[in-house]
Amino acid sequence: MKLKIKTGDTVRVVAGDHKGTEGKVLQLDREKNKAIVEGANMVSKHEKPSAKNPQGGIVKKEAPIHISNLSLIDPKSGENTRVGYEMRDGKKVRFAKKSNEVI
């Protein structure tokens, strides 16, 4: 399946417990079709003390969200939009279908 969302894109969660949350895509897992979004789907995880975290304890971190629950935000209007591809000046570019703006 072709992923139309890339690392660094600003997205909005459109389904699930964290619906309406916006953030930047930090990481993509192409095999599982999941993404980690900054500030969305925060979970509490217990971590043992280590050299990196000598205190240990409960840590808040982002959990992966399925790509189907994310929508790209139009850079011009700030609304949800779909992604299209076309050739412009001999290069294949991604564009927001709502505003026709290159992403």
Buried (B, 14 or more C-beta within 10 A) or exposed (E): EEEBBEEEBBBBBEEEEBEEBBBBBBEBEEEEEBBBBBEBBEEEEEEEEEEEEEEEEEEEEBEBBEBEBBBBBBBEEEEBBEBEEEEEEEEEEBBBEBBEEEB
